[in-house]
Amino acid sequence: MVRNFPIGGLLLLSLSACGGGSETASVPIVTIAPAPVVTVAPAPPPVSNIATLTANLSVRQNGIDYYQFGKYFALNHSWGAEKIGMVYGKDYNVTVTYDKVALPKGTEFVWDYPDTPYDNALVYGYPSVAFGKTTLGLSGYNIDNSIAQIKNIQNWTQHYDVTLKGDLKYMNLMSDVWLFDSTGKIAAEIVVSSYPDDHVNYWSDPKNFFGQQANAHIHEIDMDNVKFDILVSNEYQGDKKIVFVTPSDDSVRISRGNIDWIRVLTLLKEHHDINPDWYVKGVEMGVEVQAGNGSMLVNDFSVSITYLDPLTNLYVIY
């Protein structure tokens, strides 16, 4: 009889000694070709989006080094150190590490300034992230690079979450908004210090310098389950309004929370402290460093502004 023996997926035919053929019958020989070898190209190395800012960048305006991704910025801003002639790499160091496509999340600032304050008025730097069209005067203040007029803003929220390390007594975590008129003149600065140091607590105390200026006054507001004092004053030898917003309890330190900017603006409008025709261009959040070394890791910084477009009469989310 004929039996089939599978070999590697093929059939080997053999003649049995019982039933037919002879003992000398030849056995067919089957040659099995080897399987082809498939060569797989190695996977390309992962592309890193991590980059670092140093004191000198190819993009630099008004003394500010920055990187922009969409509506967000990372800024290496050592205005105080530069003002008094300090040299980067010799007198101080600041490094900003960020993900170019995830900014501002994960951005980390590491600094090393002199161990002692220069004086009671100057801070060495303000390493920060920002949201808006431009920030801190980059490309100037004018209607074209504004987001909206105050009177047309319906909603403005900011969520933040940072990790601070180092010489905390010299760190003031603050969010900064500048208001300007139709001519581009700076009209007011609003500073919300959620993690104030002794430096800002001194300047925002109504018993001290700004509180003693003509027409200085205090408001209160509850925001994110925390009571804040709002000191409204005038800039020294100028007519720009200075607005300090700090926790009523000087011992409170907040590194994660929310700021309802429209509530702050509405309160100031109701007390005629600001003009609803003024413009805004965004908000900046960072650490004013009075001295020492430290770091800020931005776990989250997200901002949304909803305003009425006067040309289309439609609401726009920026």
ABEGO torsion letter per residue (X at the ends): XBBBBBBGGBBBBBBBABGEEBAABBBBBBBBBBBBBBBBBBBBBBBBABBBBBABBABBBGGBBBBBBEABBBBBBBAAAAAAGBBBGAABBBBBBBBAAAOABGBBBBBBBBABBABAABBABBBBBBBEABBGGBGEBBAAABABBAAABABBBBBBBBBBBEBAAABBBBBBBBBBBAAGBBABBBBBBABBBAAAAAAABAABAAAABBGBBBBBBBBGGBBBBBBBBBBBGBABBBBBBBBABAABBBABEBBBAAAAAAAAAAAGABBAABBBAEBBBBBBBABEBEBBBBABBBBBBBBBBAAAGBBBBX
